[in-house]
Every structure is written in structure tokens, then in C-alpha cells.
Amino acid sequence: MPDLLIELFSEEIPARMQGKASADLQKLVTDGLVEAGLTYASAAAFATPRRLALSVEDLTATSQATREERKGPKVGAPDQAVSGFARGAGVDVANLEVRADKKGEVYFAVIEKPGRPAAEIIAEVLDKTVRNFPWPKSMRWGAGSLKWVRPLHSIICLLSDEAGAEVVPLEIDGIDAGAETQGHRFLNKGAIKVTGFEDYEAKLKQAHVYLRPEERAEMIWHDATNQAFAQGLEVVADPGLLAEVAGLVEWPVVLLGKIDETFLGLPPEVLQTSMKEHQKFFSVKDMSGKIVQFVTVANTETSDGGATILAGNQKVLFARLSDAKFFWENDLRVAKAGMDPWLDSLGNVTFHNKLGTQKDRVERIVALARELAPVVGADADEAAEAARVAKADLSSEMVYEFPELQGLMGRYYASNAGLSDAIAAAAEEHYSPLGPSDDVPTAPVSVAVALADKLDTLTGFWAIDEKPTGSKDPFALRRAALGVIRLVLENAERLNLAIFLIRAERSSRDDVLYSRMRKVDEDIGNLEYRIAGERNADIAEKLDETIAALKNERVELLNQLGGERAIESGLVPDLLSFFHDRLKVYLKDQGVRHDVIDACIAMPGNDDLTLLVKRAKALQATLETDDGENLIQGFKRANNILSQAEEKDGVSYEYGADPKFAEHDAERALFTALDEADRVIKPAMEAEDFGTAMAAMAELRGPIDAFFEGVQVNADNDIVRRNRLNLLSRIRSTCLAVADLTLING
């Protein structure tokens, strides 16, 4: 069985596209081969800056012959129907077969397709793949019509087996497939002829090209760490940068360079970010953690050991870091003066055209952080001040240049402004957590500001009806909700979320209304200006009508600003439901069932997420025991009988059962068991000890089972029947004390 080698050789492919491109090449080609009837043992794709390659092993030499029978119209059907059927099946009308069927004779088409050589199929599949390749961006060049990420120079399409290698006949936009490629752009001259994948990879290595991205990355990291270690230094790990740099070189040559002492006073994060973003350099730190050198990776070897390359890189780096130093020093002057210019400039930055400016948002966050502070154990004034300055660094020159440093630079600036460590920490940490694996702030001030920031975001976008839909979430509202959930749960905060959603919603909605009012005032002014110069009376009259309508809208907006709207709007219940949905996703990873969470959400106080999760985990633990699972069955049986009787009788049996009417030992035992359970459950519920309450409830399993086995609820004696139904009501109310067990599946 032959092996297939494909190489698409071009100008440099952007590093960020290489991984997906190699995966796409493998999928498109192998799927096409299988669809055409070929099978294979294994396939692997590779990428370098100038080539995509695919190796397919043990490919079948020909596709299997196929035979398909297709039923057609009845004999006697219109000629057009018969000919259309034959044409669709790819056979002549004369070759249709007539066969007996349940409803008479019908036409059948027998479609036989002989096996095809692998080379013929490969040519078709590769041609289609190249012409329809899903590059994020592509280009045309010369006079051809082919689109590729960069000009495509050559194609290898080679089938090889023990007998030798054969080039698959193929031509794409004037490029004929062959068995030759090029090595390194600078270190190798002339074409390389190959006979198969092993020969291809070996000859590329001789021509100074490492085909496998992971091999290039391993070489870079090995050489970089060794060179740093030799000088008592350590390379700062950055897997993303390592993968990117491995996609920039075919023959990695690692060079270790020094950073000018002028810049060593910059924050290490500034040095690292500037070198990474602008130069693709790795940072190298000394034993104290200070960044003192850098690693760059060249794509060629030089006679001077890379000295010229290193000197050029250091010259460019000096210019880049000079800019960073200039930004840092300018920003420090503003920070030490109190950051007021930055805070004022936030008024010129639109957060959202319906939610006002960043300054408007900061004012909302300040108010909310002040209210949250006592709940999370923070000082209210300190939390308010932290919220006031948390976004100030967005106006700084450093964050303008490196947006990814927002928050971190805020911490530096707050410290230099003489603010407390807690305020400085909040400036950095209030964005967290950014994802499911991100650390959660624990300092009270940071927690208060982080919660205020996220709650303002959620209520604001809910107020303007910009909610996530399907897979679309342009404002990362799911992430914000998960952030609130993690902040509350991982800090064990007891927060009545609905109260703070109402407060945040009022502020957001007021800003929405004020923003709309400003737009109305602007429109009125523009229209009045137009009327002043309008000579056409009809047009002037229509403009007057529009102005009158806008003035009426303005009055309505003013009325709304003075009213209570949070509860009436339905925003808070809807947003709380959104939190509950995100909580289900969060707890699913911890093994908590959805129906368990639903049963707990149905209870009062479901906006206290810590209480809700505590209740759910206790219920989950109980359900994982035999007694707990059987208790659910007993509860459901009692609830079903009781519900049917209440519906039939038109009364509610909840007035208390009396043990003096008990006639059976199992009945009396159940009374006793319920009394004992109540003595445990009630104080446990008051103490929010749901584990103890559920354990006591699970002990009812035996008495309830015995009751249903030995007692007939619907007794002939009406007094006994009503008493037993009231006893079932006690079972229901006792079991519903922890959660709504009617929502438990099974």
C-alpha cells in the first residue's frame, strides 16, 4: 500500500495561521480521500514558515468498486419523469430495468462505479483543497486566479511504495506537481528531490529546515534555558510566545542579549510586554526576579556567531524601551499629582453610546462598591476610593500603548500616588477573575470593587437589552456573571444578590435615560436651528411637529427618572435567572446535578449564592446514599397520593395529623419518627446546617416505607382517611424544608 506525501511551498505563512492551516490540510485531504473510497492507516500534518506538508501512510491503491440500485417511477409514467430519473442516476433510459413491485411494475437504475486509481482521486481532492482552502486572509498574485495566503511556488504530490515513487499528475493554476522542494532560504541553495516522507524530512534537515513545529520549539527552549543558566539566569516561561517564535523560523538560532542599564528601572511587566509584543523576545531574569537580559531567535547562522544580528536587535530594542521609559516617567508625574487629569479624561471616553462615558461608569461603580463594602468586610471609604481610581490607568500613555497592562499599571500608579496597598491591589485585581482558571481576589476591598464592576456591566447591558444570544456574547456577559459567582462562592460571601442588582440597575437605567435625554436635547437644538433658516412653510411645520414630539419624550424621560423602575422592569428576575443558569454550568464541573440545583433554586433566598450552593451540595450528598434515593421515592409517593386527594376533595390537607387516630403500628411509628426529625431539622435549618437536616430527613426512609407497606391511606373510615392524608402532608412539608424535591428526577 503506497504512502502519500504532499507539500505546498510558498512565501512566509504568518505564524498565527500555521497550526490551523496544517490541521485544515489534513482534514480536507483525508476526508476527501475517504469520501472517494480510499482508506489509510495514519496521517500527520506539519508547518514551517514556508510550507505546509502532509504525510498519509498505507493508502489503498484503488477505491472499491460500488453497485447501487435506485428505485424510480412506475412503468407508464410520463416520459419526462422517466428520462429525468435516468439522468439523475447517470444511466441511459435504455439501461433501466423493469421489476415487479407491490403496486405494479417500476423502473430500477443499477449504478455501477468501477474502482479508481488513488492518483486520480488524490489529484481531484488536492485540487479542490487548494482552491477552497479556508485561510483567514488570502491573496492573488501575478496573472493567475488562485488565492493563497502568500504566493504559492511549488507543489509536491508523491505516491511511494517498495517499487519506487510516482508523481501524481496535477496542475493548479500553472503550477505542476513534482518531487522537488527548497530548503532554507539563506543556508541552502538549489532544489531538493525527494522520494517519500522519511527522505523528505531527512533532506530538509540537511538543508537547514526542521519540519516539525514542536521540534523547533523544543530546540529554542533548550538552547535558551541553557544559555541563561550558564550565566546564573532564568528564562521567563511563555508558551504562547514560544509557539509563535517556532512558527517564525525554520532553523532556530538562539541568541542571548543584554538590556541597557538605562531601562532596568522600568517595571518588569513593562519590559516583558514591550519585548514580547514588539520584538518577539523572551525575557530573562536574575535570581531576584529582575529582568536583565533577553533571548531572540534568528532564522540563520552567521560567520560572527550572531553578533551583527544581536547588535541590530539591541539597537531596535533601545528605541522601543526608550518610548516605554518616556511613557512611564510621564505617567508617574500624573500619578504622583493625584491622577485627576486621567479621571477627568474618562469623561471623553464612551463606554457605550447608551450607557454613557467611562466616567459615568466609574461613578456608578463607586456608589455600588461603597454599598457592597460592609457586606464583604471592607472599609466603605477605602472601597469607594479604590473604585474611583481603578480605571484611571486607562487614560495613561503606557496603557494606551500596551492595553494588556491595564490594571497592573493601575496598581503601580496608585502606589506612587500614595494610596493604600489595598487600593493599589484593587486597581489590578478588580478585573479578575477573567476566566474559569483565573485567580479570584480575596482582599475585601478588591472583592468589593470587582463585584461592583461586574454587576454594573451586567445590569447596564441588561438595561439596554443587550443580552447574550446563542453563542454570541460580544460584551462577555457570561464571563462577568461567572466572575460574580466565583467571587461570592470562593470567598464564602453572604450576599443577597437581588438587592444589589436592584441598586445597580437603578444607576444604570438612570444613565441610560440621561444619555437618551442628552440626545433628545441635541436633536431639538438641531431642528430649531434648521427651522430658523427654513423658507418652506410645510417643511417648517413638520419640523415643529417633530420638535413637539421630542419635547414630550423629554418630559416622559424626566418622569421616569423620578420613579421606581427596577422591580417593574423585570430586569432583576431575568438577570437573576441568568446567574442561576451560569451557576448550573459552574457546579456541573463539580458533579452537582442540574435537577438538584433547580430544587434548591425553587427555595426562598435563592439570590444568596453561597446558601444556595451549600443547600445543593447537602442535597446531592444525601441523594448519593440509598436512604436518600429511597426517601425521594417515598416523598414522591406521598406527594402524589396527597395531591390527587386534594384535587378530588377540593381541600388542602395541611392542618396537622393527630396520633390518637392512628390505628396501625407503622402509622404510630411514622408519627414518632416525624416528631424526632422535626426536633433535629428545625434547629439545623435555622443554623443553615443542611447536612444535618438532610441526614435527619434520610432517616425517615424506613418509617415511610413501613407506612406504605402496612397502611392503606384511603381507609373506609373518613376520619382515619383525613388523618392519614394530613400525615402525608407532614411528610411533604418536612421533606420540602430543605429543597423542592418535586423537581428531582427519577
C-alpha positions in Angstrom: 0.0 0.0 0.0 1.5 3.3 -1.0 2.3 6.3 1.1 1.3 9.9 0.1 3.4 13.0 0.6 2.0 16.5 -0.1 3.9 19.7 0.3 2.6 23.2 -0.5 5.6 25.5 -0.7 5.0 29.3 -0.6 6.3 32.6 0.7 6.2 33.1 4.5 3.0 32.0 6.2 2.1 34.1 9.3 2.9 32.1 12.5 -0.6 32.6 13.9 -2.1 30.7 10.9 0.2 27.8 10.7 -1.3 25.5 13.3 -4.9 25.7 12.0 -3.7 25.6 8.4 -1.8 22.3 8.9 -4.9 20.8 10.7 -7.2 22.0 7.9 -4.9 20.5 5.2 -5.0 17.1 7.0 -8.8 17.2 7.5 -9.7 18.4 4.0 -7.4 15.9 2.2 -8.2 12.8 4.3 -11.9 13.5 4.4 -11.9 13.8 0.6 -9.9 10.6 0.2 -12.3 8.6 2.4 -15.3 10.1 0.8 -14.0 8.9 -2.6 -13.5 5.4 -1.3 -9.8 5.3 -0.2 -8.7 4.2 3.3 -5.4 4.9 5.1 -3.6 3.9 8.3 -2.4 7.2 9.7 -1.9 10.8 8.7 0.1 13.7 10.1 0.4 17.4 9.0 3.3 19.8 9.6 4.0 23.5 9.0 7.1 25.7 8.7 7.1 29.4 7.8 7.3 28.5 4.1 5.5 25.2 3.7 2.5 23.0 4.7 3.2 19.3 4.5 1.0 16.2 4.9 2.0 12.5 5.2 -0.6 9.8 4.7 0.6 6.2 5.3 -0.7 2.9 3.9 -3.2 4.4 1.5 -5.2 2.0 -0.6 -4.0 1.9 -4.2 -7.5 2.0 -5.7 -11.0 2.7 -4.5 -13.6 -0.1 -4.1 -16.0 -0.7 -7.0 -19.6 0.1 -5.9 -23.0 -1.1 -7.0 -26.2 0.9 -6.2 -29.8 0.2 -7.1 -32.2 3.1 -7.2 -36.0 2.8 -7.4 -37.7 5.0 -10.0 -41.2 5.8 -11.3 -43.8 3.3 -12.3 -43.9 1.9 -15.8 -46.2 4.0 -17.9 -45.2 7.3 -16.1 -44.6 10.3 -18.3 -41.5 10.2 -20.5 -40.1 13.3 -18.9 -40.3 11.7 -15.4 -38.5 8.6 -16.6 -35.8 10.4 -18.5 -35.3 12.7 -15.5 -34.9 9.8 -13.2 -32.4 8.1 -15.6 -30.4 11.4 -16.0 -30.2 11.8 -12.2 -29.0 8.3 -11.8 -26.4 8.7 -14.6 -27.7 5.9 -16.8 -29.4 5.7 -20.2 -33.1 5.2 -20.3 -32.5 2.0 -22.4 -30.5 0.6 -19.5 -33.2 0.9 -16.9 -34.6 -2.4 -15.6 -38.3 -3.1 -15.1 -39.2 -5.0 -11.9 -42.4 -6.1 -10.3 -43.4 -4.1 -7.2 -46.3 -4.2 -4.7 -48.1 -1.6 -6.8 -47.1 -2.8 -10.2 -44.0 -2.6 -12.4 -41.4 0.1 -11.7 -38.1 1.2 -13.2 -34.9 0.5 -11.4 -31.5 2.0 -12.2 -28.4 -0.1 -11.5 -25.5 2.3 -10.9 -22.1 0.6 -11.1 -19.0 2.5 -10.4 -15.6 0.8 -11.0 -12.7 1.4 -8.6 -10.5 4.3 -9.4 -6.7 4.6 -9.1 -5.5 6.5 -6.0 -3.5 9.0 -8.1 -6.7 10.1 -9.9 -8.6 10.6 -6.7 -5.7 12.4 -5.0 -5.4 14.9 -7.8 -9.1 15.8 -7.6 -9.0 16.1 -3.8 -5.9 18.2 -3.7 -7.0 20.5 -6.4 -10.3 21.1 -4.6 -8.4 21.6 -1.3 -6.0 24.2 -2.6 -8.6 26.1 -4.5 -11.0 26.2 -1.5 -8.5 26.4 1.4 -10.0 28.3 4.4 -7.3 30.9 5.0 -8.4 33.8 7.3 -6.8 36.1 4.7 -5.6 35.2 1.2 -4.2 37.0 -1.9 -3.8 36.7 -5.6 -0.6 37.4 -7.4 0.6 37.7 -11.0 -1.9 36.9 -13.7 -3.4 33.8 -12.1 -6.7 33.4 -10.3 -5.6 31.2 -7.5 -5.9 32.6 -3.9 -3.4 31.5 -1.2 -2.1 33.1 2.0 1.1 34.1 0.2 2.3 33.4 -3.4 2.4 29.6 -3.9 5.6 28.4 -5.6 5.6 24.7 -5.9 3.6 21.5 -5.0 4.9 18.1 -4.1 2.3 15.3 -4.6 4.1 12.0 -4.4 2.9 8.4 -4.1 5.6 6.0 -3.0 5.9 2.2 -2.2 8.5 -0.5 -2.3 8.7 -0.2 -6.1 9.6 3.5 -6.0 8.0 6.9 -6.1 5.5 8.3 -8.6 4.5 12.0 -9.0 0.7 12.4 -9.1 -0.2 14.2 -12.3 -1.6 17.5 -11.2 -1.6 21.1 -12.3 -3.1 24.0 -10.3 -3.1 27.5 -11.8 0.1 26.8 -13.8 1.9 25.0 -11.0 2.7 21.4 -11.9 3.1 18.9 -9.1 6.5 17.4 -8.8 9.0 15.8 -6.3 11.2 18.8 -5.6 11.2 21.5 -2.9 13.5 24.1 -1.5 15.5 24.1 1.8 16.4 27.1 4.0 16.1 30.5 2.2 19.6 31.5 3.1 21.5 28.4 4.2 20.7 26.2 1.3 20.9 26.7 -2.5 19.2 24.6 -5.2 16.3 22.2 -5.3 15.9 19.1 -3.2 14.4 16.0 -4.8 12.6 13.6 -2.5 11.2 10.0 -2.8 8.9 9.8 0.2 8.2 11.4 3.6 11.2 10.0 5.5 13.5 11.0 2.7 11.8 14.4 2.6 12.2 15.1 6.3 15.8 14.0 6.4 16.8 16.0 3.4 15.1 19.1 4.7 17.1 18.8 7.9 20.3 18.6 5.8 19.1 21.7 4.1 18.7 23.5 7.4 14.9 23.1 7.9 13.3 21.5 10.9 9.9 20.3 9.6 8.1 19.7 13.0 7.0 22.8 14.9 7.3 21.0 18.3 10.9 20.1 17.5 11.7 23.7 16.7 10.1 24.9 19.9 12.0 22.3 21.9 15.3 23.4 20.4 14.5 27.1 21.2 13.6 26.4 24.8 16.5 24.0 25.3 19.1 26.4 23.9 17.6 29.5 25.6 17.4 27.9 29.1 20.9 26.5 28.8 22.5 29.8 27.7 20.6 31.6 30.6 21.6 29.0 33.1 25.2 29.3 32.2 25.1 32.9 33.4 23.0 32.2 36.5 19.8 33.5 34.9 16.4 32.1 34.1 14.2 32.5 31.0 10.6 33.6 31.8 8.3 30.9 30.5 5.8 32.0 27.9 4.3 29.0 25.9 2.3 31.3 23.6 5.4 33.3 22.6 7.4 30.0 22.2 4.8 28.6 19.8 4.7 31.9 17.8 8.5 32.1 17.5 8.7 28.5 16.5 6.5 29.5 13.6 8.8 32.3 12.5 11.9 30.2 11.9 12.9 27.1 10.0 16.4 26.8 11.5 16.3 28.4 15.0 19.5 30.0 16.3 19.1 31.3 19.9 21.0 34.5 20.9 21.2 36.0 24.4 21.4 39.7 24.6 21.6 42.4 27.3 19.2 45.2 28.1 20.8 48.6 28.5 21.0 49.6 32.2 19.0 52.8 31.4 15.9 50.7 31.3 16.4 48.3 34.2 14.3 50.6 36.5 11.2 50.0 34.4 8.6 47.7 35.9 9.4 44.1 34.8 6.0 43.7 33.3 6.6 46.7 31.0 10.0 45.3 29.9 8.5 41.9 29.3 5.4 43.2 27.4 7.4 45.6 25.2 10.0 43.0 24.2 7.3 40.4 23.6 4.8 42.5 21.6 7.3 44.5 19.5 10.3 42.2 19.1 9.1 38.6 20.0 11.9 38.5 22.6 11.9 36.2 25.6 12.6 37.9 29.0 15.5 36.7 31.1 15.5 37.4 34.9 18.1 37.1 37.6 17.7 35.3 40.9 16.0 38.3 42.4 13.3 38.2 39.7 14.6 41.4 37.9 14.6 41.2 34.1 18.1 41.9 32.9 18.5 40.3 29.5 16.6 38.9 26.6 16.6 36.0 24.2 16.0 36.5 20.5 15.8 33.7 17.9 17.4 34.2 14.5 16.5 32.2 11.4 20.0 31.8 10.2 23.6 31.2 11.2 26.2 33.9 10.6 30.0 33.9 10.5 30.3 36.2 13.5 28.1 33.9 15.7 25.1 36.2 15.5 26.9 39.3 16.8 25.6 41.5 14.0 22.1 40.3 14.4 22.2 40.8 18.2 23.6 44.3 17.7 20.8 45.2 15.4 18.2 43.8 17.7 19.6 45.7 20.7 19.5 48.9 18.7 15.8 48.5 17.9 15.1 47.4 21.5 16.8 50.5 22.8 14.4 52.7 20.7 11.4 50.7 21.9 12.3 50.8 25.5 13.1 54.5 25.3 9.4 55.0 24.3 8.3 52.9 27.3 10.6 54.8 29.6 9.2 58.1 28.4 5.6 56.8 28.9 6.5 55.5 32.4 8.1 58.8 33.6 5.2 60.9 32.2 2.6 58.7 33.8 4.4 58.8 37.2 4.2 62.6 37.2 0.5 62.4 36.7 0.0 59.7 39.3 2.0 61.4 42.0 -0.1 64.6 41.4 -3.3 62.5 42.2 -4.4 61.2 38.8 -7.1 63.8 38.4 -6.3 64.6 34.7 -6.8 60.9 33.9 -10.1 60.7 35.9 -11.4 63.8 34.1 -10.4 62.5 30.7 -12.5 59.4 31.2 -15.4 61.7 30.6 -14.3 61.9 27.0 -14.2 58.1 26.6 -17.5 56.5 25.6 -18.2 53.2 27.4 -21.3 52.6 25.3 -23.4 55.1 23.5 -26.4 54.1 25.6 -24.6 53.8 28.9 -22.6 57.0 29.0 -18.9 57.5 29.4 -16.2 55.7 31.4 -16.5 58.5 33.9 -20.3 57.8 34.3 -19.5 54.2 34.8 -16.8 54.9 37.4 -19.4 56.9 39.4 -21.8 54.0 39.3 -19.1 51.6 40.4 -18.0 53.9 43.3 -21.6 54.1 44.6 -22.1 50.3 44.4 -18.7 49.5 45.9 -19.5 51.7 48.9 -22.7 49.7 49.5 -21.0 46.3 48.9 -18.1 47.1 51.2 -19.7 46.3 54.6 -21.1 43.0 53.3 -17.7 41.8 52.2 -15.8 43.2 55.2 -14.2 46.2 53.5 -14.0 49.8 54.7 -16.6 51.7 52.7 -14.5 54.8 52.1 -11.5 52.8 51.1 -13.6 50.7 48.7 -15.1 53.9 47.2 -11.7 55.4 46.7 -10.4 52.2 45.1 -13.4 52.2 42.7 -12.7 55.9 41.9 -9.1 55.2 40.7 -9.4 51.7 39.4 -10.0 52.7 35.8 -7.6 55.8 35.9 -4.8 53.9 34.1 -7.0 53.6 31.0 -6.0 57.2 30.3 -2.3 56.7 30.9 0.2 56.7 28.0 1.5 53.2 29.0 -1.9 51.5 28.8 -2.7 53.3 25.6 0.5 51.7 24.1 0.0 48.3 25.9 -3.7 47.8 26.6 -2.9 44.4 28.1 -1.2 46.1 31.0 -4.4 47.8 32.3 -5.0 47.1 35.9 -1.4 46.1 36.5 -0.2 49.7 35.7 -3.1 50.9 37.8 -1.5 49.2 40.8 1.8 50.9 40.2 0.2 54.3 39.7 -2.0 54.0 42.8 1.1 53.1 44.9 3.0 56.0 43.5 0.0 58.3 44.3 0.4 57.4 48.0 -2.8 55.4 48.2 -3.0 52.3 50.4 -1.8 48.9 49.4 -5.5 47.6 49.5 -6.5 50.3 47.0 -3.5 49.6 44.8 -4.3 45.9 44.8 -7.9 46.6 43.9 -6.8 48.6 40.9 -5.1 45.5 39.5 -7.4 42.8 40.8 -10.9 44.3 40.1 -10.8 42.8 36.6 -10.4 39.3 38.0 -11.4 36.6 37.6 -11.2 36.8 33.8 -11.8 33.1 33.2 -12.5 29.8 34.9 -8.9 29.2 35.7 -8.0 32.8 36.8 -7.3 33.5 40.4 -10.1 35.1 42.5 -9.3 38.2 44.6 -9.6 37.6 48.3 -8.8 41.1 49.8 -12.1 42.7 50.9 -11.5 46.0 49.0 -10.6 44.1 45.8 -13.7 41.9 46.2 -16.0 44.9 46.7 -14.7 46.7 43.6 -14.6 43.6 41.4 -18.2 42.8 42.3 -19.3 46.3 41.7 -17.5 46.4 38.3 -19.1 43.2 37.1 -22.6 43.9 38.5 -22.6 47.3 36.8 -21.6 45.7 33.5 -24.4 43.1 33.7 -27.2 45.5 34.8 -26.1 48.1 32.3 -26.3 45.8 29.3 -29.5 44.2 30.6 -31.0 47.7 30.9 -30.4 48.4 27.2 -31.4 44.8 26.2 -28.0 43.7 25.0 -28.1 40.2 26.3 -26.1 37.1 25.2 -27.9 35.1 22.5 -26.9 31.6 21.5 -23.1 31.5 21.0 -22.9 35.3 20.7 -21.7 37.3 23.7 -19.9 40.4 22.4 -19.7 42.1 25.8 -18.5 39.0 27.7 -21.6 39.0 30.0 -21.4 35.2 30.7 -17.8 35.7 31.8 -18.9 38.6 34.1 -21.6 36.5 35.6 -19.2 33.6 36.2 -16.8 36.1 37.8 -19.5 37.3 40.3 -20.3 33.6 41.1 -16.7 32.8 41.8 -16.1 35.9 43.8 -19.1 35.1 46.0 -18.5 31.4 46.4 -14.8 31.2 46.7 -14.8 34.0 49.3 -17.9 32.5 51.0 -19.6 35.8 50.9 -23.2 36.1 52.1 -24.7 38.4 49.5 -28.3 39.0 48.7 -27.7 39.4 45.1 -31.2 40.7 44.2 -30.8 43.8 46.4 -27.5 44.8 44.8 -28.9 44.1 41.3 -31.8 46.5 42.0 -29.4 49.2 43.2 -27.0 48.7 40.2 -30.0 48.6 37.8 -31.3 52.0 39.1 -27.9 53.6 38.4 -27.5 52.0 35.0 -31.1 52.9 33.9 -30.7 56.5 35.1 -27.6 56.8 32.9 -29.5 55.2 30.0 -32.2 57.8 30.5 -29.8 60.7 30.9 -28.0 59.6 27.8 -31.2 59.5 25.8 -32.2 62.9 27.2 -28.9 64.4 26.0 -29.6 63.0 22.6 -33.2 64.4 22.6 -31.8 67.9 23.6 -29.3 67.7 20.8 -31.9 66.8 18.3 -34.2 69.6 19.4 -31.4 72.1 19.1 -30.5 70.9 15.6 -34.1 71.0 14.5 -34.7 74.5 15.9 -31.6 75.7 14.0 -33.0 74.2 10.8 -36.4 75.9 11.3 -34.7 79.3 11.7 -33.4 79.1 8.2 -36.3 77.1 6.6 -38.3 79.0 4.0 -40.7 76.2 3.1 -43.7 76.5 5.4 -44.8 72.8 5.0 -41.3 71.6 6.0 -41.1 74.1 8.9 -44.5 72.8 10.1 -43.3 69.1 10.0 -40.1 70.1 11.9 -42.3 71.8 14.5 -44.3 68.6 15.0 -41.1 66.6 15.4 -39.8 69.1 18.0 -43.1 68.8 19.9 -42.8 65.0 19.9 -39.2 65.2 21.2 -40.2 67.6 23.9 -43.0 65.2 25.0 -40.4 62.4 25.1 -38.2 64.6 27.3 -41.0 65.1 29.8 -41.6 61.3 29.9 -37.9 60.7 30.5 -37.9 63.1 33.4 -40.9 61.4 34.8 -39.2 58.0 34.5 -36.1 59.3 36.3 -38.3 60.1 39.3 -40.0 56.7 39.5 -39.3 53.2 40.9 -38.5 51.0 37.9 -36.2 48.2 38.9 -38.8 45.7 40.0 -41.4 46.7 37.5 -38.9 46.4 34.6 -38.5 42.6 35.2 -34.7 43.1 34.7 -33.7 41.8 38.1 -35.7 38.5 38.0 -34.4 37.9 34.4 -30.8 38.7 35.4 -31.0 36.5 38.5 -32.2 33.7 36.3 -29.2 34.3 34.1 -27.0 33.9 37.2 -28.7 30.7 38.1 -28.0 29.3 34.6 -24.3 30.1 34.8 -24.3 28.6 38.3 -25.6 25.3 36.9 -22.7 25.3 34.4 -20.2 26.1 37.2 -21.5 23.4 39.5 -21.8 20.8 36.8 -18.0 20.6 36.7 -18.1 19.9 40.4 -20.5 17.0 39.9 -23.7 18.7 41.2 -26.8 17.7 39.2 -28.9 20.2 37.4 -32.2 18.9 39.0 -30.6 19.3 42.4 -29.7 22.9 41.7 -33.3 23.5 40.3 -34.7 22.0 43.5 -32.7 24.5 45.6 -33.3 27.5 43.3 -37.0 27.0 44.0 -36.5 27.8 47.7 -36.6 31.3 49.3 -33.3 33.2 49.4 -32.1 31.8 46.1 -30.2 35.1 45.4 -27.8 34.1 48.2 -25.5 32.0 46.1 -23.4 30.7 49.0 -26.5 29.5 50.8 -27.9 28.0 47.5 -24.7 26.0 46.8 -24.5 24.9 50.5 -28.0 23.6 50.2 -27.4 21.9 46.8 -24.3 20.1 47.9 -26.0 18.8 51.1 -28.9 17.5 48.9 -26.5 16.0 46.4 -24.6 14.1 49.1 -27.9 12.8 50.5 -29.1 11.6 47.1 -25.9 9.7 46.6 -26.9 7.4 49.5 -29.5 4.5 49.3 -31.6 6.1 52.1 -31.6 9.4 50.3 -32.6 8.0 47.0 -35.4 5.9 48.6 -36.6 8.8 50.6 -37.2 10.7 47.4 -39.3 7.8 46.1 -41.3 7.8 49.4 -41.7 11.5 49.3 -43.0 11.4 45.7 -45.4 8.6 46.5 -46.8 10.6 49.5 -46.9 13.8 47.4 -48.8 12.1 44.5 -51.4 10.5 46.8 -51.9 13.7 48.7 -52.1 15.9 45.5 -54.7 13.6 43.9 -56.8 13.6 47.1 -56.6 17.4 47.5 -57.7 17.8 43.9 -60.5 15.3 44.3 -61.8 16.7 47.6 -61.2 20.3 46.8 -59.4 20.9 50.2 -55.9 21.2 51.4 -54.8 18.6 54.0 -52.3 20.7 56.0 -54.0 21.2 59.3 -52.0 18.7 61.3 -52.4 15.0 61.8 -53.4 13.6 65.3 -51.6 10.4 66.5 -54.7 9.5 68.6 -56.5 8.5 65.3 -53.6 6.2 64.3 -54.7 2.5 64.0 -51.5 0.8 62.9 -48.1 0.4 64.5 -46.4 1.6 61.3 -48.6 4.7 61.4 -47.7 5.4 65.0 -44.0 4.8 64.3 -44.2 7.4 61.5 -45.7 10.0 63.8 -42.8 9.4 66.3 -40.2 9.5 63.5 -41.6 12.8 62.2 -41.5 14.3 65.6 -37.9 13.3 66.2 -36.9 14.5 62.7 -38.6 17.9 63.3 -36.6 18.3 66.6 -33.4 17.9 64.5 -34.4 19.6 61.3 -35.8 22.9 62.6 -32.7 24.0 64.6 -30.4 22.6 61.8 -32.3 24.7 59.2 -32.0 27.8 61.4 -28.3 27.2 61.7 -28.1 26.5 57.9 -26.7 23.1 58.7 -28.2 21.5 55.7 -26.1 18.3 56.0 -27.6 17.5 59.4 -31.1 18.4 58.3 -30.8 16.1 55.2 -29.3 13.3 57.3 -32.3 13.5 59.7 -34.6 13.5 56.8 -32.9 10.5 55.2 -33.6 8.5 58.5 -37.3 8.9 57.7 -36.9 6.4 54.8 -37.5 3.3 56.9 -40.7 4.6 58.7 -42.1 5.9 55.4 -41.5 2.6 53.6 -43.1 0.7 56.5 -46.1 3.0 56.5 -46.8 2.5 52.8 -46.3 -1.3 53.1 -48.6 -1.7 56.1 -51.2 1.1 55.9 -54.0 1.9 53.4 -54.2 5.7 53.2 -57.7 5.8 51.7 -59.4 4.0 54.5 -63.1 3.4 54.7 -63.4 5.5 57.8 -63.4 9.1 56.7 -61.8 10.4 59.9 -58.9 8.0 59.6 -58.5 8.7 55.9 -58.3 12.5 56.5 -55.9 12.0 59.4 -53.6 9.8 57.2 -53.7 12.4 54.4 -52.7 15.1 56.9 -49.9 12.7 58.0 -48.8 12.6 54.3 -48.9 16.4 54.4 -46.4 16.4 57.3 -44.1 14.2 55.2 -44.3 16.6 52.4 -43.7 19.7 54.4 -40.8 18.1 56.3 -39.2 17.0 53.1 -39.7 20.3 51.4 -38.0 22.2 54.2 -34.6 21.8 52.5 -35.4 21.8 48.8 -38.3 21.4 46.4 -38.0 17.6 45.9 -40.7 17.6 43.3 -38.1 18.8 40.9 -35.7 15.9 41.5 -35.6 13.5 38.5 -36.4 9.8 38.9 
